[in-house]
Amino acid sequence: MTVTSPAFPATAFKAYDIRGVVPEVLNADFAYALGRAFGARARGLGEAAVAVGRDGRLSSPQLATALVRGLVDEGLRVIDVGMVTTPMLYFAAHTLCRSGIQVTGSHNPKHHNGFKMVLASRAIYGDEIQALRQAMDAGHVEPQPGGRLEVHDVQPDYVQRIVADVRLARPLKVVIDCGNGVAGASAPGLFRALGCEVVELFSEVDGDFPNHHPDPSKPENLRDLIAALATTGADLGLAFDGDGDRLGIVTPSGENIFPDRQMLLFAQDVLSRVPGGTIVFDVKCSQRLAPAIREAGGQPLMFKTGHSLIKAKMKEVDAPLGGEMSGHIFFKERWYGFDDGSYAGARLLEILSRHPDPGAVLEALPTSHSTPELNVPCADGEPHRLVAELQGLARFEAPAQVNTIDGLRVDWPDGFGLIRASNTTPVLVLRFEGQTPQALERIRAEMMALLARVKPDARLEQSAH
């Protein structure tokens, strides 16, 4: 007998994951149906086990319980790894089995939640997520036999794996701000195990996020970390997002080292051991990155934004390293190729521990004048149509170079402009960079004039990411 389900809200099924407000969009019925649909897909691929983890949000235990029930009813062996970071769930899906689901709202507001999924060692996205939606809407058959639940503490193996891999040349003192996200349960202990002296900020996991929101890409969320660095004499400040897959870095003088600048340092280090390697990065990254990769003996490859897309491209070209402007850093060299804020932080400290002044090393990395990520709100379905029109209108004289792999990116010798459609919300995403303030303003004016031709009412807002 088939049990049919009410149609689940289409808005929850994003390009790279599933997200929505609890309980209006995501609830126990949704999580159970997802468990049945994902479980059926996993069984169809020959998978017998699925790992399940959850972040520290107030709604995560209920959603995880229903998800597990759905997977067990689909006849799978479910490995419950409990409250962990998303990277620790990925670690479980690489070491205990090949598939996994993390219940997480990442950096979104506290009433939101979601699911990030790995199926047969791949992050699923796009059409595969839409296929899950169709399977959920179609309903499910009676429970399958053979399902069972195991509980496994993955943290000791995870910490041991990193401590065995990363060697600091000398002990460092770090301030760690977990913003009451789930990284608070593991990151301070990991960095102590690496030999660091750790000053903790907001390590208590609390889904109400009482101090500040756990999103290090927003400068206002780094104020406490900057203040602590000014009084503790620490070598560095590390900040984690809500589910621990992104990292923010602040120097003792209070300078925020954005992810594309981090990539300059990581690329030089990785390429010293993997000469000629391909380094993948997204279209939002600095123009300074590609020449630095070439200079270090690597092959730069600009690709579409989206953590699942970057991971898939890295696998395709056998890249040892990848990164996104949003803060996802992917190490394949010495690691598993998934994004992990704690592991990226450990690799950073390994590099910086060889230098007497870590802050000076970071602040010496090439930089430019740039805008934060900017958004233009649009109607549903409008952003991709506008981008197609912009690509058709793009007529720039040499030496400007046009790239349309993800939206419209135009590079001049002294900076770049980007307009792309978000894959998660109905907005255009804009970013401008110039090697001088004058270049930045010129590029911004030129790109905004082009945008005005297709959307005269365009209104700029700072990104909520």
Buried (B, 14 or more C-beta within 10 A) or exposed (E): EEEEBEEBBEEBBBBBBBBBBBBEBBBBBBBBBBBBBBBBBBBEEEBEBBBBBBBBBBBBBBBBBBBBBBBBBBBBBBBBBBBBBBBBBBBBBBBBBBBBBBBBBBBBEBBBBBBBBBBBBBBBBBEBBEBBBEBBBEBBEEBBEEBEBEEEEBBEBBBEBBBEBBEBEEEBBBBBBBBBBBBBBBBBBBBBBBBBBBBBBBBEBBBEBEBBBBBBBBEEBBEBBBBBBEEBEBBBBBBBBBBBBBBBBBBBEBBBBBBBBBBBBBBBBBBEEBEEBBBBBBBBBBBBBBEBBEEBBBBBBBBBBBBBBBBBBBBEBEBBBBBBBBBBBBBBBBBBBBBBBBBBBBBBBBBBBEBEEBBEBBBEBEBBBBBBBBBBBBEEEBBBEBBBBBEEEBEBEEEBEEBBEBBBBBBBEBBBBBBBBBBEBBBBBBBBBBBEEEBBBBBBEBBBEBBEEBBEEBEBEEBEB
